[in-house]
């Protein structure tokens, strides 16, 4: 398929950013409001965390789900994934119970697993590698946008309508995003028979040592981040008595941090080189995780510490994305789906380990996260080649 004109691509990137802001709001709002959701359902914190773990575990199927864009086409898979997410959010808006929340997280999580690699492969097909750091960073503003815009709004809605109230709004905005992409994206090329098969894509990824090392890196940094991410809402509530609106406001700090991380990628990753940028990000992330328990002796210090944790992690993960898109260019969607699988596996384990470590104090979470980041840095320097 020939590249689209630059003006057309800008509009598509704006639509991608809006879509990902909506999807990521649904994905991420469980973290700061984990205690609120648990109380609303009448279950304990670990029960809701189990649903988070199940959703993250679904990422293990991402090589099967996300690679569909190499087989069926980018646009087709993106639209199908949005329908799946809308159905998931709709379940909770109609039946706000724990079983429906569990099912909703699986459906919406599956939709996100399919959407992200299809979108990233679409960008990789159309943007030269020398500029891909900038363009990927622009689409990743939808990740920080969830914390910066979506979650504070969700907190305001929850405070007035209960924990399940935001889900009906998520359904409406996901459907709107689907209409925008249906109208704006070109049709998938045909015939289907000329596209890469699933087994061919998997063989290409597994044959690359750099690709396998990149997947291991993603697993390690996500495990590190999730071991803190899963408990920060409970930590702020227990240590400083924050309640739902204050937790939503605190999420804004993380959104600003991630926005800063994505902005730094847009400005620096293409100039530094993607591999070097990832190495810098991992090193700073390890330091931020170690410093968080010491900064967290006051509310201001805690928010500053979380700001650095999220800035450095976001810089690392967004810098890694354009690097990953070019490790196996003949199977981009499969590679990016595997990348999501690696991150999801790390998050699943982190969601289990994080609460257990938190019983020993936040310092245990920070120490583990720093050690995992250093292991990821070793993996990058030894095995990943740009």
C-alpha positions as CSV (number, residue, x, y, z in Angstrom):
1,X,0.0,0.0,0.0
2,X,1.5,3.4,-0.9
3,X,2.2,5.9,1.9
4,X,-0.4,8.4,2.6
5,X,0.3,12.1,2.3
6,X,1.8,14.0,5.3
7,X,-1.4,15.9,6.1
8,X,-3.5,12.8,5.9
9,X,-1.1,10.9,8.2
10,X,-1.3,13.8,10.8
11,X,-5.1,13.4,11.0
12,X,-4.7,9.6,11.4
13,X,-2.1,10.1,14.2
14,X,-4.6,12.4,16.0
15,X,-7.3,9.7,15.7
16,X,-4.9,7.1,17.0
17,X,-4.0,9.2,20.0
18,X,-7.7,9.9,20.8
19,X,-8.5,6.2,20.5
20,X,-5.6,5.1,22.7
21,X,-6.5,7.7,25.3
22,X,-10.0,6.1,25.6
23,X,-8.7,2.5,25.6
24,X,-6.0,3.3,28.1
25,X,-8.3,5.1,30.5
26,X,-10.4,2.0,30.7
27,X,-7.3,-0.1,31.1
28,X,-5.5,2.1,33.7
29,X,-8.3,3.5,35.9
30,X,-8.4,0.3,38.0
31,X,-5.0,1.1,39.5
32,X,-5.6,4.3,41.5
33,X,-9.2,3.3,42.2
34,X,-8.4,-0.3,43.2
35,X,-9.5,0.2,46.9
36,X,-12.7,2.1,45.7
37,X,-13.7,-0.7,43.3
38,X,-13.0,-3.4,45.9
39,X,-15.2,-1.6,48.5
40,X,-18.0,-1.0,45.9
41,X,-18.0,-4.7,45.0
42,X,-17.7,-5.9,48.6
43,X,-14.5,-7.8,48.0
44,X,-10.9,-7.4,49.3
45,X,-8.1,-5.7,47.4
46,X,-6.4,-9.0,46.4
47,X,-9.6,-10.2,44.8
48,X,-9.7,-7.2,42.4
49,X,-6.0,-7.5,41.9
50,X,-6.7,-11.1,40.7
51,X,-8.8,-9.7,37.9
52,X,-5.9,-7.4,37.0
53,X,-3.6,-10.4,36.9
54,X,-6.0,-12.3,34.7
55,X,-6.2,-9.4,32.3
56,X,-2.4,-9.2,32.2
57,X,-2.1,-12.9,31.7
58,X,-4.3,-12.6,28.6
59,X,-1.3,-10.9,27.1
60,X,0.4,-14.3,26.9
61,X,-2.0,-14.9,24.0
62,X,-1.0,-11.7,22.2
63,X,1.3,-13.5,19.7
64,X,-1.9,-15.2,18.5
65,X,-4.3,-12.2,18.9
66,X,-2.0,-9.3,18.0
67,X,-0.4,-11.0,15.0
68,X,-3.8,-11.1,13.3
69,X,-2.9,-7.7,11.7
70,X,-0.1,-9.5,9.7
71,X,-2.7,-12.0,8.4
72,X,-6.0,-10.1,8.2
73,X,-4.8,-6.5,7.7
74,X,-4.2,-3.5,9.9
75,X,-7.6,-1.7,9.6
76,X,-9.7,-4.8,9.9
77,X,-8.1,-5.8,13.1
78,X,-8.2,-2.3,14.6
79,X,-11.9,-2.0,14.0
80,X,-12.7,-5.5,15.4
81,X,-10.6,-4.8,18.5
82,X,-12.6,-1.6,19.2
83,X,-15.8,-3.6,19.0
84,X,-14.4,-6.1,21.5
85,X,-13.5,-3.3,23.9
86,X,-16.9,-1.7,23.6
87,X,-18.6,-5.0,24.5
88,X,-16.3,-5.4,27.5
89,X,-17.0,-1.9,28.9
90,X,-20.7,-2.4,28.2
91,X,-20.9,-5.5,30.5
92,X,-20.0,-3.5,33.6
93,X,-22.2,-0.6,32.7
94,X,-25.2,-2.9,32.6
95,X,-24.3,-5.5,35.3
96,X,-21.8,-3.9,37.9
97,X,-20.8,-7.1,39.6
98,X,-17.4,-8.8,40.2
99,X,-18.0,-11.6,37.6
100,X,-18.9,-8.9,35.0
101,X,-15.9,-6.8,35.9
102,X,-13.7,-9.9,35.5
103,X,-15.2,-10.6,32.1
104,X,-15.0,-7.0,31.1
105,X,-11.3,-6.8,31.9
106,X,-10.7,-9.8,29.7
107,X,-12.7,-8.5,26.8
108,X,-11.4,-5.0,26.9
109,X,-7.9,-6.3,27.5
110,X,-8.1,-8.5,24.5
111,X,-9.3,-5.6,22.4
112,X,-6.3,-3.5,23.5
113,X,-3.9,-6.4,22.8
114,X,-5.2,-6.6,19.2
115,X,-5.4,-2.8,18.6
116,X,-1.9,-1.7,19.7
117,X,0.3,-3.9,17.5
118,X,-2.0,-3.3,14.5
119,X,-1.7,0.4,15.0
120,X,2.1,0.2,15.6
121,X,2.6,-2.0,12.5
122,X,0.5,0.5,10.4
123,X,2.8,3.3,11.6
124,X,5.9,1.2,10.9
125,X,4.7,0.5,7.3
126,X,4.4,4.3,6.6
127,X,7.1,6.1,8.5
128,X,10.9,5.9,7.9
129,X,12.9,4.4,10.8
130,X,14.9,7.7,11.2
131,X,11.6,9.5,12.2
132,X,9.7,6.7,13.8
133,X,10.7,7.6,17.4
134,X,8.9,10.9,17.0
135,X,5.8,9.4,15.4
136,X,5.5,6.5,17.9
137,X,5.9,9.0,20.8
138,X,3.0,11.1,19.4
139,X,0.7,8.1,19.4
140,X,1.9,7.2,22.9
141,X,0.5,10.5,24.2
142,X,-2.7,8.4,24.5
143,X,-1.0,6.5,27.3
144,X,-0.3,9.6,29.4
145,X,-3.6,11.2,28.3
146,X,-5.3,8.4,30.3
147,X,-3.7,9.6,33.5
148,X,-3.7,13.3,32.6
149,X,-7.3,13.6,31.3
150,X,-9.3,10.3,31.5
151,X,-8.6,9.1,35.0
152,X,-9.2,12.5,36.8
153,X,-12.6,12.7,34.9
154,X,-13.3,9.1,35.8
155,X,-12.6,10.0,39.5
156,X,-15.1,12.9,39.3
157,X,-17.7,10.5,37.7
158,X,-17.1,7.8,40.3
159,X,-17.5,10.3,43.2
160,X,-20.9,11.2,41.9
161,X,-22.2,8.0,40.4
162,X,-20.3,5.1,41.9
163,X,-17.4,3.0,40.7
164,X,-19.1,1.6,37.6
165,X,-20.3,4.9,36.3
166,X,-17.4,5.6,33.9
167,X,-17.9,2.5,31.9
168,X,-21.0,3.7,30.0
169,X,-18.9,6.8,28.9
170,X,-16.1,4.5,27.8
171,X,-18.5,2.5,25.6
172,X,-19.7,5.8,23.8
173,X,-16.1,7.0,23.2
174,X,-14.8,3.7,21.9
175,X,-17.7,3.6,19.4
176,X,-16.9,7.1,18.3
177,X,-13.2,6.2,17.9
178,X,-14.3,3.2,15.7
179,X,-16.3,5.5,13.4
180,X,-13.4,7.9,13.1
181,X,-10.9,5.2,12.1
182,X,-13.4,3.5,9.8
183,X,-13.7,6.8,7.9
184,X,-10.1,7.9,7.9
185,X,-8.0,4.7,7.3
186,X,-7.5,3.3,3.8
187,X,-8.8,-0.2,3.1
188,X,-6.5,-3.1,3.7
189,X,-4.6,-4.3,0.7
190,X,-5.6,-7.5,-1.0
191,X,-5.4,-10.4,-1.8
192,X,-5.1,-11.9,1.7
193,X,-3.1,-14.8,0.3
194,X,-0.1,-12.5,-0.1
195,X,0.1,-11.6,3.5
196,X,2.4,-13.3,6.0
197,X,1.0,-16.4,7.8
198,X,0.9,-16.6,11.5
199,X,3.5,-19.4,11.6
200,X,5.8,-17.6,9.2
201,X,5.7,-14.5,11.4
202,X,6.4,-16.5,14.5
203,X,9.4,-18.3,12.9
204,X,10.8,-14.9,11.9
205,X,10.6,-13.6,15.4
206,X,12.0,-16.7,17.1
207,X,14.9,-16.8,14.6
208,X,16.2,-13.4,15.7
209,X,18.4,-13.2,18.8
210,X,17.9,-9.4,19.0
211,X,14.1,-9.9,18.9
212,X,14.1,-12.5,21.7
213,X,16.4,-10.3,23.8
214,X,14.0,-7.3,23.2
215,X,11.1,-9.4,24.4
216,X,13.0,-10.3,27.6
217,X,13.8,-6.7,28.1
218,X,10.1,-5.8,27.9
219,X,9.2,-8.5,30.4
220,X,11.7,-7.3,33.0
221,X,10.9,-3.6,32.8
222,X,7.2,-4.2,33.0
223,X,7.5,-6.6,35.9
224,X,9.5,-3.9,37.7
225,X,7.0,-1.1,37.0
226,X,3.9,-3.2,37.8
227,X,5.3,-4.2,41.2
228,X,5.0,-0.5,42.1
229,X,2.0,0.4,39.9
230,X,-0.3,-2.2,41.5
231,X,0.2,-0.7,45.0
232,X,0.7,3.0,44.6
233,X,-3.1,3.8,45.1
234,X,-3.1,1.7,48.3
235,X,0.2,3.3,49.4
236,X,-1.1,6.9,49.0
237,X,-4.4,6.0,50.7
238,X,-2.7,4.2,53.7
239,X,0.1,6.7,54.1
240,X,-1.6,10.0,53.5
241,X,-5.3,9.3,53.8
242,X,-6.1,10.2,50.2
243,X,-9.7,9.5,49.0
244,X,-11.2,9.0,45.5
245,X,-11.0,12.6,44.2
246,X,-7.5,13.1,45.6
247,X,-6.4,9.8,44.1
248,X,-7.7,11.0,40.7
249,X,-5.8,14.2,41.2
250,X,-2.7,12.3,42.1
251,X,-3.1,10.3,38.9
252,X,-2.7,13.6,37.1
253,X,0.8,13.9,38.4
254,X,1.6,10.5,36.8
255,X,0.0,11.7,33.6
256,X,2.2,14.8,33.5
257,X,5.2,12.6,34.2
258,X,4.4,10.2,31.3
259,X,3.6,13.1,29.0
260,X,7.1,14.4,29.8
261,X,8.6,11.0,29.1
262,X,6.9,10.8,25.8
263,X,7.9,14.4,24.9
264,X,11.5,13.5,25.7
265,X,11.3,10.5,23.4
266,X,9.9,12.7,20.6
267,X,12.7,15.2,21.1
268,X,15.7,12.8,21.7
269,X,15.2,9.2,20.7
270,X,15.8,9.7,17.0
271,X,18.8,11.9,17.7
272,X,20.4,9.7,20.4
273,X,19.6,6.5,18.6
274,X,16.8,4.2,20.0
275,X,19.1,1.7,21.6
276,X,21.1,4.4,23.5
277,X,17.9,6.1,24.6
278,X,16.5,2.8,26.0
279,X,19.8,2.3,28.0
280,X,19.6,5.8,29.5
281,X,15.9,5.3,30.4
282,X,16.5,2.0,32.1
283,X,19.4,3.4,34.2
284,X,17.4,6.4,35.4
285,X,14.3,4.2,36.0
286,X,16.4,1.9,38.4
287,X,17.5,5.0,40.3
288,X,13.9,6.4,40.5
289,X,12.6,3.1,41.9
290,X,15.3,3.0,44.6
291,X,14.6,6.5,45.6
292,X,10.8,6.3,45.8
293,X,10.6,4.9,49.4
294,X,12.9,7.6,50.7
295,X,11.1,10.5,48.9
296,X,7.8,9.1,50.1
297,X,8.1,10.2,53.7
298,X,5.8,13.2,52.8
299,X,2.9,13.5,50.3
300,X,4.9,16.1,48.3
301,X,7.9,13.8,48.2
302,X,5.8,10.8,47.3
303,X,4.3,12.6,44.3
304,X,7.7,13.8,43.2
305,X,9.0,10.2,43.5
306,X,6.2,8.8,41.5
307,X,6.7,11.6,38.9
308,X,10.3,10.3,38.4
309,X,9.3,6.7,38.4
310,X,6.7,7.2,35.7
311,X,8.8,9.7,33.6
312,X,11.7,7.3,33.4
313,X,9.6,4.2,32.7
314,X,7.6,6.0,30.0
315,X,10.8,7.3,28.4
316,X,12.2,3.7,28.4
317,X,9.2,1.9,27.0
318,X,8.4,4.5,24.3
319,X,12.0,4.6,23.2
320,X,11.9,0.8,22.9
321,X,8.9,0.7,20.6
322,X,10.4,2.1,17.4
323,X,13.5,-0.1,18.1
324,X,11.1,-3.2,18.3
325,X,9.3,-2.3,15.1
326,X,12.5,-2.7,13.0
327,X,14.0,-5.9,14.7
328,X,11.8,-8.1,12.4
329,X,10.4,-5.7,9.8
330,X,8.9,-8.5,7.7
331,X,6.6,-9.5,10.6
332,X,6.0,-6.2,12.4
333,X,2.6,-6.9,13.9
334,X,3.8,-10.3,15.1
335,X,6.9,-8.8,16.7
336,X,4.9,-6.0,18.3
337,X,2.3,-8.5,19.5
338,X,5.0,-10.6,21.1
339,X,6.3,-7.4,22.7
340,X,2.9,-6.8,24.2
341,X,2.9,-10.4,25.4
342,X,6.2,-10.0,27.1
343,X,5.1,-6.8,28.8
344,X,1.8,-8.4,29.8
345,X,3.6,-11.4,31.3
346,X,5.7,-9.0,33.4
347,X,2.6,-7.1,34.5
348,X,0.8,-10.3,35.5
349,X,3.7,-11.5,37.7
350,X,4.2,-7.9,39.0
351,X,0.5,-7.8,40.0
352,X,0.9,-10.9,42.0
353,X,4.3,-10.0,43.6
354,X,3.6,-6.4,44.2
355,X,0.9,-6.7,46.9
356,X,2.9,-9.5,48.7
357,X,6.0,-7.3,48.8
358,X,4.0,-4.3,49.9
359,X,3.2,-6.1,53.2
360,X,7.0,-5.7,53.9
361,X,6.9,-2.0,53.0
362,X,7.3,0.0,49.8
363,X,11.1,-0.3,50.0
364,X,10.9,-4.0,49.1
365,X,8.9,-3.1,45.9
366,X,11.4,-0.4,45.0
367,X,14.5,-2.6,45.5
368,X,13.0,-5.4,43.4
369,X,12.1,-3.0,40.6
370,X,15.6,-1.5,40.6
371,X,17.2,-5.0,40.3
372,X,14.9,-6.0,37.5
373,X,15.7,-2.8,35.6
374,X,19.5,-3.5,35.9
375,X,18.9,-7.0,34.5
376,X,17.0,-5.5,31.6
377,X,19.9,-3.1,30.9
378,X,22.3,-6.0,30.8
379,X,20.0,-7.8,28.3
380,X,19.9,-4.7,26.1
381,X,23.7,-4.1,26.1
382,X,24.6,-7.7,25.5
383,X,22.1,-9.0,22.9
384,X,20.0,-6.3,21.3
385,X,21.4,-4.9,18.0
386,X,19.9,-2.0,16.2
